[in-house]
Amino acid sequence: GTVSGTSISIGSPVTFMNDNANKIEIVYDANAQKSVLVVQDASSNIGVAYVATISGTSVSFGSQATFLSEAVEPNALGITYDSTQNKVIVVYGRDSNDYGYYTFGTISGTSVSFTTGVEFIGNGSNYYTAAYDSVNKMVGVAYNSWSSSDIRFISGSVSGASISFNASSQLSTGATDITATAVDLASGNFVASYGDGSNNYDGTTNVLSVSTSMVVGTTYYVQDDGSLGTTSSSVTAGKALSATSINLEYNS
């Protein structure tokens, strides 16, 4: 709908999928000026997506795209917008092994296409929410680890179609059934909120400061977007001498 003063004008509802949906997440792609919905299709539990185009108070949807052609783990689905590369990042659980995966989606017209999913959580988990830090080019994910009955946060550096994740951190010893993740650009920190199962499911928030320091002795490469990363490329920057310095390698 549209907001005018203190009133709201609401457009007519539009059906985007002729089936039940177990979970729906949506994000806006500022470059394409369209939104992407990711859905767990209740009939087969596969992971599908739609591009939504807004015109006034009307919305139209492109054809269905699939990001996972098998069952999605129940309640394990999140999405965020990578404003550096103008892509969406979808995080989801695969029901066949209960592991967490990520994929990148690119909008073209009213369609969206996805990369092959890559594992980033190697145990049973759900209730994912994700946020993208455009300053440090990082993604952060808060989630419920039901295999260990705790709430965790994991972050990773984004480069091209890959994410190099750090080790996860425990936020609470109790499980949860809801999370929310955002980035506070003023401080450069991630913010994770959840219902804390160890404390009567009270609403709880953690501020998470993620170090972007280099690892001593690790070789870093110049990425396509000009940043440094550990993903191999045609241009080697050199090995890190400290958390903030690098021994530059001459490339003729």
Secondary structure by P-SEA (a helix, b strand, c coil): ccccccbbbbccccccccccccbbbbbbcccccbbbbbbccccccbbbbbbbbbcccbbbbcccccccccccccccccccccccccbbbbbbbcccccccbbbbbbbcccbbbbcccccccccccccccccccccccbbbbbbbcccccccbbbbbbbccccccccbbbbcccccccbbbbbbcccccbbbbbcccccccccbbbbbbbbbccccccbbbbbcccccccccccccccccccccccccccccc
